[in-house]
Amino acid sequence: MASEQSTTGLSYEQARDELADVVRRLEAGGTSLEDSLALWGRGEALAARCQTWLDGARERLDAARPAADPG
């Protein structure tokens, strides 16, 4: 099942796109409770992966800002 796959190797775009698909599937309904819970868990893992990417980008921007700002 997809929820058992690691998110470690996913780029931000891959994780974001898969998360959007998970949300669409959950919103559409029609899945069993077990499948819905698995999708929810996968969505949580994907959201965390996206947040990790965004946090890293923010840290790089913050680190670059003093060097680029002479004042």
HELIX and SHEET records of a PDB file:
HELIX    1   1 ALA A    2  GLU A    4  5                                   3    
HELIX    2   2 TYR A   12  ALA A   28  1                                  17    
HELIX    3   3 LEU A   33  ALA A   68  1                                  36    
END                                                                             
